[in-house]
Amino acid sequence: MVDVKIYTTRVCPFCTSAKSLFKTLGVSYQEIGLDTDPELRTRLSTENNGWRTVPMIFVGEKFLGGFDDVNALHREGKLMPLVQA
């Protein structure tokens, strides 16, 4: 399986939903909190077309977007092939 990273903040219902989705699918992930690292959040935003909201979800080095984006990929049957590549 490809590494999954979810960049989150503490008070974020979409972050909770993203983590729940991956848990339900049996996919392990690394959670990285952005609450105390504004420089990392700024860098990630700059590197990913100005994306500013959390969660920021990566599969390997590929930025997938936030929860809505990943959930749409899952509903279309496209998420697991990315994770299992």
N, C-alpha and C positions, 0 to 999 in steps of 0.2 A: 504494500500500500504506500501511496505517496503521503508525505507529511502534510498535515492540515494545521494551519495556524489561524486562530481567531483572536483578533485584537478587540478588546472590550473596554467598557467602563463599568463601574460598580452599579450604577442606577440606569439600566438600559434593558427594557423589556425585549427588544429585538435581539440583543446579545443572548439573553436567556433562551429565547426561542431557537436561535441558531445552535446553541450548545445542546439543547434538547433534541433537535433534529438529528445531529450527528450521533448523540447517545442512542437514540432510537434505531438508527441505522447500524449501530455497532462499530462506528468509526471513531478511533481515538483521535484526539486533537490536543494541541498545545494552546493554552489560553495565555495571552499576554495583555496585562492591564495597562491602559494608557492614562489612568487618572493621575499618576505621579510622574509621567514622562511626556510633557507637552512637546519637547523637541522631537521625540520619535513620532508622535502624531503628526506634527508638521511635515516631517520628512516623508512619512508614508503618504500623506496627502499630495505632496509635491510630486512624488514618484508615480502616483496613480491618478493622473488627470484631475487633480484638485478634489478628489473624494474626501469629504470631511466627516461623514457620519460613521458611527459604529453600529454594528460590528463591521470590521474589515476582514474579509475571509479570503485566505490564500490556500490553494492546493498546490503543493510544491512551490515553485516561484511564480505561479500564475494567480493574479488577483481576480477573484470571481465577483466581488461586490459585497453587498450586505445580505441580510437575511432574506429579503424578498427575492433577490436575484438567485440565491442558492436554493431557496424553496421552489422557485420556478424551474430551475434545472432539475431538481429532484422530481417534480411532477411530470416533467417531460422525459424522464428516464435517462437524463444526461449527466447527473451528478456522480453516481457510482462508477461509471466508466472512467471519469476523471480521477477519482480517488484510487481506483484499482489499477491505474495505468502503470 
